[in-house]
């Protein structure tokens, strides 16, 4: 797969399996109950942003999607990805490409950019430490190609600890793309990036979703939601406060309630920016 090649995926039909289906889920992290009775459905092909403050449950939601967490088992409750409740993590990575700041922090500072990308084939945070994690020649070629397509060819031999935050995030994005997944799940993708790196990453994100790739964006930054996103879900304290078309959900009143602070929402060319609405 190349980020430049013509993609043959068809638009999802009404009867297609939902990308994500969460029904009446109760979810714990340790002894803390994060979700109680959570229900959420995201269809294939519909770009969606899940927006909420810190502590809303966004990271827990991501762990549900990556199958690092499962809901409490009970009748009438489930979390399904493409119609399945159980996934082998390697098979799931062929459908969902995940980029998160938390994942980025797990890498040692000496690992090279290309090895970060290669680790996507193994759902790991490193390669070459065990014989079964030794990449093939085809995998190396694929990883090199994807990194180059994202403008990161010069990062292949550079230690991640010597990279800027934007360069590190580019390597993580390439890692997520090695399997050519139909869906990208991005968790706070511009955290710690300066404005130049942030704008470059958003441009990359828009380029990818324009090529028939579904985007699920999990964030507390309204300004990183690209114009291509059609649906917004507002999440606070483990509850869905609002869910619907972006134009209806992203309002000053709703955002002020979500973040519990007065704000005014400004729209420009499909992007939104929140500014204080108080003296």
matplotlib code that plots the C-alpha trace (Angstrom):
import matplotlib.pyplot as plt

x = [0.0, 1.1, -0.4, -0.4, -1.9, -5.5, -7.6, -10.3, -12.4, -16.0, -18.1, -19.8, -23.3, -26.1, -26.0, -22.2, -20.8, -20.2, -16.5, -17.0, -20.1, -20.2, -23.4, -24.2, -20.5, -19.2, -15.4, -12.8, -9.2, -7.9, -10.5, -11.8, -15.0, -14.6, -17.7, -21.1, -23.7, -21.7, -23.2, -21.5, -21.6, -19.2, -19.9, -17.2, -16.3, -17.6, -14.9, -15.5, -14.0, -14.4, -13.9, -13.6, -11.5, -8.9, -10.4, -13.4, -12.5, -10.8, -7.7, -9.9, -12.0, -8.8, -7.8, -11.2, -10.6, -7.1, -8.3, -6.1, -9.2, -12.5, -15.9, -17.4, -18.9, -22.7, -25.8, -26.7, -23.2, -20.4, -17.7, -17.4, -14.9, -16.1, -18.7, -16.3, -15.9, -12.6, -9.6, -6.1, -4.0, -2.0, -5.2, -6.7, -3.7, -4.5, -7.8, -7.0, -3.8, -3.4, -1.2, -1.0, 1.3, 1.1, 2.5, 5.2, 6.4, 7.0, 9.9, 13.5, 15.3, 17.9, 15.5, 15.9, 13.0, 12.9, 12.7, 9.7, 7.9, 8.9, 7.4, 4.0, 4.3, 4.6, 2.3, 5.4, 7.5, 10.7, 12.2, 15.1, 15.3, 13.9, 14.1, 10.3, 10.5, 13.1, 11.7, 11.7, 13.2, 9.7, 8.7, 11.9, 11.1, 7.5, 8.5, 11.1, 8.6, 5.9, 8.3, 9.5, 6.0, 5.4, 8.5, 10.5, 13.2, 15.9, 14.6, 15.2, 18.6, 18.0, 17.4, 14.0, 15.5, 17.3, 14.1, 11.7, 8.2, 6.9, 9.4, 8.6, 4.9, 5.6, 7.4, 4.4, 2.1, 4.2, 4.1, 0.3, 0.2, 2.5, -0.6, -2.6, -5.4, -8.8, -9.1, -6.8, -7.4, -5.4, -5.2, -4.2, -2.0, -0.6, 0.2, 3.6, 4.0, 4.8, 2.6, 4.6, 4.8, 1.1, 0.0, 2.2, 0.7, -2.9, -2.0, -0.8, -3.9, -6.1, -4.1, -4.6, -8.3, -9.0, -7.8, -10.8, -9.4, -11.7, -10.5, -11.4, -9.8, -9.7, -8.8, -9.4, -8.2, -11.0, -8.6, -7.0, -10.4, -10.0, -12.8, -13.2, -14.6, -18.4, -19.4, -18.5, -19.0, -18.7, -17.5, -17.2, -16.8, -17.5, -20.7, -21.7, -23.0, -23.8, -23.4, -24.2, -23.2, -20.2, -22.1, -24.8, -22.4, -19.6, -21.2, -20.0, -22.7, -22.0, -18.2, -18.6, -20.7, -18.3, -15.2, -17.1, -15.7, -17.1, -15.8, -16.6, -16.1, -14.8, -15.0, -12.7, -12.4, -13.8, -11.6, -12.7, -10.9, -12.1, -11.3, -12.2, -15.6, -15.0, -13.4]
y = [0.0, 3.5, 6.6, 7.8, 4.8, 4.7, 3.0, 0.5, 0.6, 1.3, 3.7, 1.7, 0.6, 1.1, -2.6, -2.7, -3.8, -0.8, 0.1, 0.4, -0.6, -0.2, -1.2, -0.6, -1.0, -0.9, -0.5, -0.3, 0.8, -0.9, -0.3, 2.9, 2.6, 4.9, 4.0, 2.8, 2.1, 3.6, 3.2, 4.5, 3.5, 4.7, 3.5, 2.7, 5.6, 8.4, 10.6, 11.2, 13.3, 12.4, 15.6, 16.0, 17.4, 15.5, 12.8, 12.4, 8.7, 9.3, 7.2, 4.4, 4.5, 4.1, 1.1, -0.5, 0.0, -1.4, -4.4, -3.5, -3.3, -5.2, -4.3, -6.2, -9.3, -9.2, -9.8, -7.1, -5.4, -5.6, -3.8, -4.9, -3.9, -4.6, -6.9, -9.0, -8.9, -10.8, -9.9, -11.2, -8.0, -8.6, -9.1, -6.0, -3.8, -4.6, -2.7, 0.0, 2.1, 3.7, 6.7, 8.0, 10.1, 7.3, 4.8, 7.2, 7.5, 3.7, 3.7, 3.9, 7.0, 5.1, 3.3, 4.4, 5.8, 2.9, 0.4, 2.4, 2.0, -1.7, -2.4, -1.8, -5.3, -6.9, -4.7, -4.1, -1.2, -2.6, -5.2, -7.5, -8.5, -11.9, -14.0, -13.9, -10.1, -10.0, -8.1, -9.6, -7.8, -7.0, -5.5, -3.3, -2.2, -1.4, 0.5, 2.5, 3.3, 4.5, 6.6, 8.2, 9.0, 10.9, 13.0, 11.1, 9.3, 11.2, 9.8, 6.1, 6.0, 8.8, 7.9, 8.9, 10.7, 13.0, 13.8, 16.7, 15.9, 16.4, 13.9, 11.4, 11.7, 11.2, 7.9, 6.8, 7.7, 5.6, 2.8, 2.9, 2.8, -0.2, -2.5, 0.0, 0.0, 1.3, 3.3, 5.7, 6.2, 9.3, 10.1, 13.7, 13.6, 17.2, 17.1, 18.8, 20.0, 23.6, 25.4, 24.5, 20.8, 20.9, 22.3, 19.9, 16.9, 18.1, 18.5, 14.9, 13.8, 15.5, 14.0, 10.5, 10.8, 12.2, 8.8, 6.9, 6.2, 6.6, 8.9, 8.5, 11.5, 11.5, 14.9, 17.8, 20.3, 21.6, 23.4, 20.1, 18.7, 18.9, 20.1, 16.5, 15.3, 15.0, 13.9, 15.0, 13.2, 15.2, 13.1, 14.1, 12.1, 8.8, 10.0, 11.1, 14.6, 15.2, 13.3, 14.4, 16.4, 18.7, 21.9, 21.1, 19.9, 22.4, 25.5, 28.0, 26.9, 23.2, 23.6, 25.9, 23.3, 20.5, 22.2, 24.1, 27.4, 30.3, 30.3, 31.5, 29.3, 30.9, 29.0, 29.6, 27.5, 24.4, 24.7, 25.9, 27.8, 28.4, 31.7, 32.9, 34.5, 36.3, 39.6]
z = [0.0, -0.7, 0.6, -3.0, -4.7, -5.9, -3.2, -4.2, -1.0, -1.6, 0.5, 3.4, 2.9, 5.4, 6.3, 6.7, 10.0, 12.3, 12.7, 16.5, 18.4, 22.2, 24.0, 27.7, 28.6, 32.1, 32.1, 34.9, 35.0, 38.1, 40.7, 39.1, 37.1, 34.1, 32.1, 33.2, 30.6, 27.8, 24.3, 21.2, 17.5, 14.8, 11.2, 8.6, 6.4, 8.7, 10.1, 13.8, 16.5, 20.2, 22.1, 25.9, 28.8, 30.6, 32.8, 30.4, 29.7, 26.3, 27.0, 28.4, 25.3, 23.2, 25.2, 24.5, 20.8, 20.9, 23.0, 25.9, 28.0, 27.9, 29.5, 32.4, 31.0, 31.3, 29.2, 26.8, 27.0, 24.5, 22.6, 18.9, 16.3, 12.8, 14.3, 16.4, 20.2, 20.2, 18.1, 17.8, 18.2, 15.1, 12.9, 14.4, 13.4, 9.8, 10.3, 12.8, 12.8, 16.2, 17.0, 20.6, 22.8, 25.4, 22.9, 21.9, 25.5, 25.7, 23.2, 24.4, 23.4, 21.4, 19.0, 15.4, 13.4, 11.0, 13.9, 15.3, 12.0, 11.8, 15.2, 13.7, 12.1, 15.5, 17.6, 19.8, 20.9, 19.5, 17.0, 16.8, 20.4, 19.8, 16.7, 16.1, 15.9, 13.2, 10.2, 6.7, 3.7, 2.5, 5.8, 5.8, 2.3, 3.2, 6.3, 4.4, 1.7, 4.2, 6.2, 3.0, 1.8, 5.0, 4.4, 7.0, 5.0, 6.9, 10.2, 9.4, 11.2, 13.7, 17.3, 18.5, 21.5, 19.1, 17.1, 17.6, 18.9, 15.3, 13.9, 16.6, 15.7, 12.0, 12.8, 14.9, 12.0, 9.6, 12.2, 12.1, 8.3, 7.5, 7.3, 5.2, 7.7, 6.5, 9.8, 11.6, 15.3, 16.5, 20.2, 21.0, 17.9, 18.2, 21.9, 22.6, 18.9, 18.1, 15.6, 12.6, 13.5, 14.4, 11.1, 9.2, 11.1, 10.5, 6.8, 6.7, 8.5, 6.0, 3.1, 4.4, 5.1, 1.7, 0.3, 1.6, 5.1, 8.0, 10.8, 14.5, 16.3, 20.1, 21.5, 23.8, 21.2, 19.1, 16.8, 15.6, 14.3, 10.5, 8.1, 6.9, 10.2, 9.9, 13.4, 16.9, 20.1, 23.4, 26.3, 29.9, 33.1, 31.2, 29.7, 26.2, 26.6, 22.9, 19.6, 16.1, 13.0, 13.6, 12.7, 15.4, 18.1, 17.9, 19.4, 22.0, 24.4, 24.2, 24.5, 27.4, 29.2, 28.2, 29.6, 32.3, 31.4, 29.3, 25.7, 22.3, 19.2, 16.1, 12.7, 9.7, 6.6, 8.2, 11.4, 14.8, 17.5, 21.1, 22.8, 26.3, 26.6, 29.9, 31.0]

ax = plt.figure().add_subplot(projection="3d")
ax.plot(x, y, z, "-o")
ax.set_aspect("equal")
plt.show()
